[in-house]
Amino acid sequence: MNIQMVDLFTQYEKIKAEIDSQIESVIRSSVFVKGGKVTEFEENLKKYLNVGNVISCGNGTDALQIAMMALDLKEGDEVITTPFTFVSTLEVLALMKLKPVLVDVDPNTFNIRPELVNSHIDHNTKAIVPVHLYGQCADMESLTEIAKENNLFIIEDACQALGTEYIFKNGMVAKAGTIGDIASNSFFPTKNLGAFGDGGALFTNSDELAQAMRSIANHGMSKRYYYQQIGMNSRLDAIQAAILDVKLKYLDQFIEARQAAAVFYDRELSNIPEISIPARVPYSTHSFHQYTIKVRGKRDELQKFLHSREIPSMIYYPLSLHLQEAYHYLGYKKGDFPVAEELSEQVLSLPMHTELTEEQLTFITSTIREFFS
């Protein structure tokens, strides 16, 4: 079967001629940093997202840091986010000596619970960082209302949700990452839109913030060799931009393929009592960066059984961030976030990518049913 968690090579083979041609064009131009293909890709992604500005950078972690620097967050400022996410979300706060304030997540969507946010806001609170985990948006309408009432910034961690759509109560639709003040995005190879290496971007409708972020990502320059502010060196190289620009044309098709695989998983796994399939919400589509089930009991045994049949799976994430050694200094303890802690013991992500065949999906799901029979 040769089932892979993410099959990047088969995806590449289908659009190989286009990608190879664009890589060659960059090499011929010898414009490898900024300008050229980077500018072209930023413009095309801006149109796709219907957002005011796209600022490319080195990776998704840098994007989070650049966003917080552009908002002029200071040491000791409090930022509310979730303990159930990839470490970058918390790591950047720690590196910038901001104070992470964690709230628990919803047991079904895995995203931050807006109703818990209000009680954690005080005079030091400056921002909320919702994470659109696994490809489904957090409840942005509720979070936006909270932010407006308390004069807070919203930085969307949209690294797993490029192409996901948010549906407002009035019927308006916006892409994930275009709702808050700023959003961060990652082009890590396995993402919905993945490069052949690292890459990232920021989205904002504020021209002022966009200008600041472009400067910060380029050493704080206002013009060449004139430094307006302290910055960093974080740039998307032109070869990666060229690859991403080709793949952007197929992004909606890629997401449709993921969604079709998810429907297959849903149908075959929904009647297994020990398993909960991914929840859907009325306010967000799901782009299925990951297809993550919850397994009540024997999660690790199921993973071993799948491995014995050469079926990969992953646990995202095996230990909630507040219990990680690096973040003990925050003072949280086991039991503080019971939902996040329980999810770490239950979640299991199954193979999910654009190239899954019905034969592969049938083998995966029948193997899971066999384990529970």
N, C-alpha and C positions, 0 to 999 in steps of 0.2 A: 504493500500500500504506500509506503514511504510518506506517511502522514507527518506533516510538520506543524509546529505551533503557528508559524508564519512562513508562507512560501513566497519569498521575495524573488527568487530566481525565475520561477515560472511566470510570475507577473511581468518581470523584465523581458522575458523572451517574446511576449505578445506585443510589446511596444519597442523592441530592441532597435529597430531601424531608426525610429524617431529620436530615441535617447542618444544613440551613437552619433547621429548626425549633429545633434545639438552640442554634445561634448566636443566633437571635432571643431565646430564653429567657434567655441570658446577658445580652444587651443590655437586656432588660426588667428583669432583676434588678439591673443596674448593679453586680454583684459581679464585678469583673474580675481581682482578684488575691487568691489564697488563698481558702479556704473554698468553699462552694457546689459548683460543678462540679469543681473541682480535687480536693476531698476525695472526692467521689463517684467520680471516675475512679480515684483512688488505691485506694479500697476495691475496686472492680471488678477492677482489674489484680492486686491482691493475691490475690483469689479465683482468678483465672485461673491465676496462677503457683503458687498454694498455697505462698506465702511469708509470713513473719511480718510484714514491713513493706515498704511502697513509699513512697519519698520523692521527689516530683517536684522538678525543678529546671530551669534554663534551657536546658541542652543536654548532650550526651554528654561533652564535654570538661570542663565544670564538674563533672559527676558523678564523673569520675575524680579531679579535684582534691579535691572534698569528701570522697571516700572516703579519700584519703591523709591529709587533715587530721584526719579522725575517728579514724584509727588512730594519730595522733600521731607520724607519721614525721618524723624530724629531718634537718636538713642533713647530707649525707654518708652517710646510710643507703643501703644498696644494695638495688635492686629489680631482679629478673630478669624480662626480657621478650624479645620478638622484634624483629628488625629489619625483618620483612616484615609491615607493618601500616600503617594510616593514621597520620599524624603525631601525632595527639592523645595516643596512648599514651606516646610518648616526650617530647612537648612538655611535658606536665604534670610529668613527673619533672624536666625541666630547669628549669622555672619555679620549682619548689619546692626547687631545689638538692640534689635527691637524686641518687644515682649510678646511672644505668642500666647494668645488666650484661646484655649481649645474648647469646642463644644461637640457633643456627640452627634452621630449621624442617624439617618433614618434606616431602620432595619431592612427595608425593601428596596429603596433606591440607592442606598449607600452614600447618599449626599448629605450635606450639612442641613440641619433642621432649623428653619428660620424662627420657629417658636421658642427655641432655646437661646437665640442670639441676644434678644433684648435684655435679659437678666445679667448679661456679661458686659454690657456697655457702661463705661464710666467716663470721667473727664479726660482720661488718658487714651481712650479708644480713638483711633484715627482711620481704620480701614477694616473691611471684611474681605477675605479671600475665599470665595466659594470654589470648590473643585468640581468640575463636570466629570465625575468618575465613570470610567469604562465606556464613555461615549454618550451619556445621557445628562441633560442639563439639570443643575440644581434649580430650585424654585426662585428664579431671578426676580419675578414680579414682587414677591413678598420681601425678598432681600433688598430690592431697590427702594421700596417704601420705608423700610427700617433705616436704610442709609440716608434717605432724604430727611426723615424726621430727626436724625441725630447728626446731620452734617458730616457724614462719613464717606470715604472713598470706597469704591468697589473695584477690586482687581480680580478679574475672572482668570482662574487657572483652567484654560481651555485646551490644555496640551493633549487630552485624550478625546477631544470632541469636535475636531475640525469637520465642518459639513453638517453637523447636527443643527436642527432648527428648533427655535423656541417659539411657542404659540401663546400670545398674550390673551387675556380674557376677552378683549375686544376683537379678537380675530387677527390682529396684526402678527406677522411672522418676522423673526429676525434670526440671523445665524448666531450660533454660539460664539462668544467672544466679541460681540458687537453691542452688548447691552450695558456693561459697566463702564467705568471711567477709562480703564485700560484692560486689555487681556493679554495673557502670555500664551504662546503656542510653541510646540516642539515639532521638529521635522525628523526626529529620531527614526531610523529606518523602518521600525515596526508600526509607526503611527499611521493613522488614516491616510495622510499624505506624507510619505516618508522619503527622505533623501538616501543617498548611498554613503552616508556618514552623518556627522552632527549638523544641526542647523536649528534655528529658531526664529520667532518673529513676535512683534507686538502689534496690537490693533487698538486704535482709538479714533473717536470722532472729534477730538480736540486738536486743532492745529497747533496750539501752544504746547500741549504735552508732546505732540509728535516732534516738534522742533527740539524740545529738550531731550527727548529720547534718542533722536538721531545724533545729537551732539554727545550725549553720555556714551553711546555705543562706539563712538569714534574718538576716544581719548578726551572728550569734553571740548572738542574744537568747535568754534563758531565759523571760522574760515581757516584755511591751511596755516598751521603753526601758530594759531592764536587760540588760546585755551580759555573759554568762558567759564568753565566749571570743572570740577574733578570728574573724570570719566573713567572708562575702561576700554579695553580692546576686544570688541565682540562683533565679528562680522561674518555674514554668510558668504562663502566663496562662490565665484561665478559658475563653476562646474556644477555645484550642488543646486544653484538657482536654475540652471538650464534643465537639469534632470527634473526638478520639482515643477517647472513650468510645463513640461510635457505631461507629467502625471496629473497636474491640476485639471487638464482637459478631460480626464477620465475619472475624476474624484467621485462624481455622483454615481457613475457606473460601479465604481469600487464599493461605495456604500450600499448600493442596491444589492450587490452580491453578498455582502456581509449580512444584510437584513434577510435575504432569502435563506442563507444558512441558519440564521437565528430562528426563523419560522420552522425550519425542519427540526432543529433541536427542540423547540417548544413542543411540537406535535409529538415527538417520540419520547420526551422525558417528563411531560407534565403529569402523567398518571403514576409516577413513581412516588410513593408517600414520603420517602426519605429525602426527596429533592425538591427544592423550590427553584423554579426557573426565574430568569430576570424579570423584575416588575416593569411595567410600562406606566407612564403617567400622561395625563391629557395635555400637559403644557410643554411636552418635549418629544421630538422624535428620538430615535436611538440609532446611533451609527455603529454600535458594537465594535468599538476598539477592542473590547474583550467581551466574550460571552461567559458570564460568571454565574455559576449556580451556587446555591447553598446546600450543603449536605449535612443533615442532622445525624451525627454519629458516623463513624467509620470513614470520614473524609480521607484520612491519610491511607487507610487500607484500600479505598477505591483508587487513589492515585497510584499506589503500588501495583494494583491489578491492571490498570491501564498501561502502566509502564511495561509490565510483563507481556503485553500484547503490542508493544511498540507504538503506543498512542501517547503522545506528549500531553502534559497539562502543567499548569502553573498555579501557585498560590500568591495572589496579589491582594493582601499582604500578610505575611505570617505572624507579624507582631506589630500591634498598634504603636504609633510613634511615641506616645507618652510613656511607653514602657521600654523604649530603646535606651541603651546605656548612655548614648551621647546626649540624651535629653532628660536625664534624671534631674539635672539642675533646675528644671522648671517646677519641680516639687509635686508633680502628679504621682499617683500611685494606682496599683491594680484596684479596679472597682470604680474608678472615677468616671470611666466611659464604658459602661457595660455593653452597649450595642457594638461599638467598635471592637471591643475585646472578644465578644462572641463571634462576630464576623470573621476575625482572624483565625478562628478555630473551625469555621464552616465553609468559607469560600473556596471555590475551585474553578479556574478558568480553563475552558476547553479550547481545542484548536479553532482559531477564527482568522480567516483571511479571505482574499478575493478569489482564490483558486481552488477552494474546497469542492470536491465532486460529490454527487449524490451517493456514489459507491463508498467513498470515504466516510461521509456522514452516517450512512447506514451502518458501517462497521463500528464506528465510535459509539453510536447510540445503542446498538444491539449488545455491544460489550458491556456498557453500563447497565443495561437491563439484566444481562446475565449475572452480573455481580450481585444485584439485589434480588435475584430470583430464589 
